[in-house]
Amino acid sequence: EEEDREGKKPAVSFRESLSVFYENIKDVFSRDKSLLFILLSIFFWFVGFNSIETFFTSYAKFYLGIKESTGALVLGVFSLSFMVSALVTGYIGAKRGRNKTIRAGLLIITVIMIASMLFRNFIYIAILFLIGGFGWALINVNSLPMVVDMTTLKKVGGYTGLYYFFSQAANIIVPPLSGISIDLFGYPSLMVFASSFFILSFITMHFVRRGEIVKEKG
């Protein structure tokens, strides 16, 4: 592309943007379904995570019998664990493989959600969520790099957009979907609901064949 007198590239037209969008959608449904399955995985695990994030304080109050502020503290423990773990989980993904690392994280967070149904004590649940934050970091830190490494530099922006589209779509459907589950089966169903979607994402990740770090020779 030619640059203008100030050295800036001309703005991309709407037609060009539409063409790039169409190419990205074609990639999603190409013969190699790796992109499709990782986007589905992203959608599923964000449904699971956002259901906990949205309703856990109410779960704490109405099912565990603890204050909402205490429930928020448990979520804070989870977030702090995620933040600290994020410093090392990218390295783990690079050494062990991103797909394996993400699936390990999904396994950890699924077990944590199921195990948390066995306890109503704040300390035990906080410890479980501390471990869960590490599992969530294994997933989240390695997923976006995995998506963008499936494409060329030219399409990185479009693939990043696909990542955020699927993650935000999960945000939109979680409140009504998990709310219906709670209305029908009560607050104990929250952990079952979340775990089910983590399990779904674990399954779909098995069909992802690309997105690992390409090691340079020499």
C-alpha positions in Angstrom: 0.0 0.0 0.0 1.2 3.5 -0.8 1.7 5.9 2.1 0.6 9.5 2.2 3.0 12.5 2.5 3.0 12.2 6.3 4.1 8.5 6.1 0.8 7.2 7.2 -1.1 4.4 5.4 -4.5 5.3 3.9 -7.5 4.2 5.9 -9.0 0.9 5.1 -12.3 1.2 3.2 -15.6 -0.4 4.3 -15.5 -2.6 1.3 -12.0 -3.9 2.2 -13.1 -4.4 5.8 -16.1 -6.4 4.6 -13.8 -8.5 2.4 -11.5 -9.3 5.3 -14.4 -10.2 7.5 -15.7 -12.6 4.9 -12.3 -14.2 4.6 -12.2 -14.7 8.4 -15.6 -16.3 8.4 -14.5 -18.6 5.6 -11.5 -19.6 7.7 -13.8 -20.6 10.6 -15.6 -23.1 8.4 -12.7 -24.3 6.3 -11.7 -28.0 6.1 -9.4 -27.6 9.0 -11.8 -27.0 11.9 -9.2 -26.0 14.5 -10.3 -22.3 14.4 -14.0 -23.3 14.7 -13.3 -25.6 17.7 -11.2 -23.2 19.6 -13.8 -20.5 19.2 -16.5 -22.9 20.4 -14.2 -23.8 23.4 -13.7 -20.1 24.2 -17.5 -19.6 24.1 -18.1 -22.6 26.3 -15.6 -21.8 29.0 -16.6 -18.1 29.2 -20.2 -19.3 29.7 -19.0 -21.4 32.6 -16.8 -18.7 34.0 -19.3 -15.8 33.6 -22.1 -17.8 35.3 -19.9 -18.1 38.4 -18.8 -14.4 38.2 -22.4 -13.3 37.8 -24.2 -15.4 40.4 -21.6 -16.5 42.9 -22.4 -13.7 45.5 -26.1 -14.7 45.4 -25.1 -18.4 45.6 -23.0 -17.5 48.7 -25.9 -15.7 50.3 -28.8 -18.0 49.5 -27.1 -21.4 49.4 -23.9 -21.2 51.5 -25.5 -18.9 54.0 -22.7 -16.4 54.1 -22.7 -12.7 53.4 -22.6 -11.4 49.8 -19.5 -9.5 50.8 -17.8 -12.7 51.8 -18.8 -14.3 48.5 -17.2 -11.3 46.7 -14.1 -11.9 48.8 -13.9 -15.5 47.5 -14.1 -14.2 43.9 -11.4 -11.7 44.9 -9.2 -14.7 45.9 -9.9 -16.3 42.5 -9.0 -13.1 40.7 -5.8 -12.5 42.7 -4.7 -16.1 42.0 -5.4 -15.6 38.3 -3.4 -12.4 38.3 -0.3 -13.9 39.9 -0.5 -17.1 38.0 -0.7 -15.3 34.7 2.9 -14.4 35.1 4.0 -18.0 34.7 1.2 -19.8 32.8 2.3 -18.4 29.4 5.7 -20.0 30.0 4.0 -23.3 30.9 2.1 -23.1 27.7 5.2 -22.5 25.7 7.1 -25.4 27.3 4.3 -28.0 27.6 2.1 -27.0 24.6 -0.8 -24.5 24.7 -3.5 -27.1 24.0 -2.4 -29.4 26.7 -2.0 -26.5 29.1 -5.5 -25.2 28.4 -7.0 -28.7 28.8 -5.1 -29.0 32.1 -6.6 -25.7 33.2 -10.1 -26.8 32.2 -9.6 -30.1 34.1 -8.5 -28.1 37.2 -11.3 -25.6 37.2 -13.9 -28.3 36.5 -12.7 -30.4 39.5 -12.7 -27.2 41.6 -16.3 -26.3 40.7 -17.5 -29.8 41.5 -15.5 -30.1 44.7 -16.9 -26.7 45.9 -20.4 -28.3 46.0 -19.2 -30.5 48.9 -18.3 -27.6 51.2 -20.1 -24.6 52.8 -17.2 -23.4 54.8 -15.7 -20.1 53.6 -12.1 -21.2 54.2 -12.4 -24.4 52.2 -14.1 -22.7 49.3 -11.6 -19.9 49.3 -8.8 -22.4 49.0 -10.5 -24.2 46.2 -11.0 -20.9 44.3 -7.4 -20.1 44.9 -6.5 -23.2 43.0 -9.2 -22.4 40.4 -7.6 -19.1 39.7 -4.5 -20.9 38.6 -6.5 -23.2 36.3 -8.3 -20.2 34.8 -4.9 -18.5 34.1 -3.7 -21.7 32.3 -6.7 -21.4 30.0 -7.0 -17.6 29.5 -3.4 -16.6 29.1 -2.8 -19.2 26.3 -6.0 -19.0 24.4 -5.7 -15.7 22.5 -2.1 -16.4 21.4 -3.3 -19.8 20.2 -6.0 -18.1 18.1 -3.8 -15.5 16.5 -1.0 -18.0 15.8 -3.4 -19.8 13.5 -3.2 -17.1 10.9 -1.0 -14.7 9.1 0.1 -11.3 10.4 -2.3 -9.6 8.0 -5.3 -11.3 9.6 -4.3 -11.0 13.3 -6.7 -8.2 13.9 -9.6 -10.1 12.4 -8.8 -13.2 14.4 -8.6 -11.2 17.6 -12.0 -9.8 16.8 -13.3 -13.4 16.4 -11.9 -14.2 19.9 -13.6 -11.3 21.5 -16.9 -11.9 19.6 -17.2 -15.4 21.0 -16.1 -14.4 24.5 -18.6 -11.5 24.6 -21.4 -13.6 23.1 -21.0 -15.8 26.2 -21.4 -12.7 28.4 -24.7 -11.9 26.7 -26.3 -15.3 27.0 -25.1 -16.2 30.5 -27.5 -14.1 32.7 -30.7 -15.4 31.2 -29.4 -19.0 30.6 -27.9 -19.6 34.0 -30.7 -17.6 35.6 -33.2 -20.1 34.1 -31.2 -23.0 35.5 -31.2 -21.4 39.0 -35.0 -20.7 38.8 -35.7 -24.4 37.8 -33.2 -26.2 40.0 -32.1 -23.8 42.7 -28.7 -22.3 43.5 -26.9 -25.7 43.8 -27.3 -26.0 40.0 -24.9 -23.1 39.5 -21.8 -25.2 39.9 -23.3 -28.0 37.8 -24.1 -25.5 35.1 -20.6 -24.0 35.1 -18.9 -27.4 35.2 -21.0 -28.7 32.3 -19.7 -25.9 30.0 -16.1 -26.4 31.2 -16.4 -30.1 30.2 -17.9 -29.1 26.8 -14.9 -26.9 26.2 -12.5 -29.6 27.3 -14.1 -31.9 24.7 -14.0 -29.4 21.8 -10.3 -28.6 22.6 -9.5 -32.1 21.6 -10.3 -31.2 18.0 -7.9 -28.2 17.9 -4.8 -29.2 15.9 -3.1 -25.8 15.3 -2.1 -22.7 17.3 1.0 -24.0 19.0 4.2 -21.9 19.1 6.3 -22.5 16.0 9.9 -23.1 17.1 12.5 -21.5 14.9 15.4 -23.7 13.7 18.9 -22.7 14.6 
